[in-house]
């Protein structure tokens, strides 16, 4: 008989993100892809579904990070 293990939180979150068209997660000062999360070794309850896109000047001005226009970011905002 094959043992069936319950789905992990990572598996559940990845499935949800894919089913709803997201590319990854975004936190207050971070973001990660579906395949590369959580790089911070935990999923924060504050993380939200995110889309990958190129940073705009508005993103650079708003975010307190070493970011340049055109860098790829994970954001809950699909386009600017």
KAZI-V402516 format. One record per residue. N is the residue number from 1. RES is the residue in one letter. PHI is phi as a letter, one per 30 degrees, with the letter a starting at -180 (none if undefined). NEAR is the number of other ideal C-beta (glycine too) atoms within 10 Angstrom. D_LAST is the distance of its C-alpha to the last C-alpha in Angstrom with 1 decimal. Layout:
# KAZI-V402516
n=N res=RES phi=PHI near=NEAR d_last=D_LAST
n=N res=RES phi=PHI near=NEAR d_last=D_LAST
This chain:
# KAZI-V402516
n=1 res=X phi=none near=3 d_last=52.4
n=2 res=X phi=d near=3 d_last=48.8
n=3 res=X phi=d near=4 d_last=47.2
n=4 res=X phi=c near=6 d_last=43.9
n=5 res=X phi=c near=6 d_last=41.7
n=6 res=X phi=d near=6 d_last=39.1
n=7 res=X phi=d near=11 d_last=35.4
n=8 res=X phi=d near=9 d_last=33.9
n=9 res=X phi=e near=10 d_last=31.0
n=10 res=X phi=e near=12 d_last=29.0
n=11 res=X phi=d near=11 d_last=30.0
n=12 res=X phi=d near=11 d_last=29.1
n=13 res=X phi=d near=19 d_last=25.6
n=14 res=X phi=e near=18 d_last=25.0
n=15 res=X phi=d near=12 d_last=26.3
n=16 res=X phi=d near=12 d_last=24.2
n=17 res=X phi=d near=18 d_last=20.9
n=18 res=X phi=d near=11 d_last=22.0
n=19 res=X phi=d near=8 d_last=23.2
n=20 res=X phi=c near=8 d_last=19.9
n=21 res=X phi=i near=9 d_last=17.6
n=22 res=X phi=d near=22 d_last=16.3
n=23 res=X phi=c near=21 d_last=16.4
n=24 res=X phi=l near=21 d_last=17.7
n=25 res=X phi=b near=25 d_last=17.8
n=26 res=X phi=b near=22 d_last=16.0
n=27 res=X phi=c near=17 d_last=18.1
n=28 res=X phi=d near=10 d_last=17.9
n=29 res=X phi=b near=8 d_last=18.2
n=30 res=X phi=a near=16 d_last=18.2
n=31 res=X phi=a near=21 d_last=17.1
n=32 res=X phi=a near=20 d_last=19.2
n=33 res=X phi=d near=16 d_last=19.5
n=34 res=X phi=e near=19 d_last=21.7
n=35 res=X phi=d near=8 d_last=24.5
n=36 res=X phi=c near=9 d_last=24.4
n=37 res=X phi=b near=21 d_last=24.4
n=38 res=X phi=d near=17 d_last=25.5
n=39 res=X phi=d near=10 d_last=25.9
n=40 res=X phi=d near=11 d_last=26.8
n=41 res=X phi=i near=6 d_last=29.7
n=42 res=X phi=a near=10 d_last=28.6
n=43 res=X phi=c near=15 d_last=26.0
n=44 res=X phi=d near=12 d_last=25.2
n=45 res=X phi=d near=6 d_last=25.4
n=46 res=X phi=c near=9 d_last=22.2
n=47 res=X phi=d near=22 d_last=20.2
n=48 res=X phi=b near=14 d_last=17.8
n=49 res=X phi=e near=17 d_last=16.6
n=50 res=X phi=b near=23 d_last=13.6
n=51 res=X phi=c near=17 d_last=11.7
n=52 res=X phi=d near=17 d_last=11.9
n=53 res=X phi=a near=17 d_last=9.2
n=54 res=X phi=d near=12 d_last=9.3
n=55 res=X phi=d near=19 d_last=8.7
n=56 res=X phi=c near=16 d_last=7.2
n=57 res=X phi=d near=11 d_last=9.8
n=58 res=X phi=d near=11 d_last=8.4
n=59 res=X phi=d near=19 d_last=8.8
n=60 res=X phi=e near=16 d_last=12.1
n=61 res=X phi=d near=8 d_last=13.2
n=62 res=X phi=d near=11 d_last=12.7
n=63 res=X phi=d near=14 d_last=14.2
n=64 res=X phi=c near=7 d_last=17.9
n=65 res=X phi=a near=13 d_last=18.2
n=66 res=X phi=d near=7 d_last=19.2
n=67 res=X phi=b near=14 d_last=15.8
n=68 res=X phi=b near=10 d_last=15.0
n=69 res=X phi=e near=11 d_last=12.1
n=70 res=X phi=j near=10 d_last=12.2
n=71 res=X phi=d near=13 d_last=13.7
n=72 res=X phi=d near=11 d_last=13.1
n=73 res=X phi=b near=20 d_last=12.1
n=74 res=X phi=c near=22 d_last=12.6
n=75 res=X phi=b near=20 d_last=10.4
n=76 res=X phi=d near=13 d_last=11.0
n=77 res=X phi=c near=13 d_last=7.3
n=78 res=X phi=d near=12 d_last=7.1
n=79 res=X phi=b near=8 d_last=3.8
n=80 res=X phi=b near=11 d_last=0.0
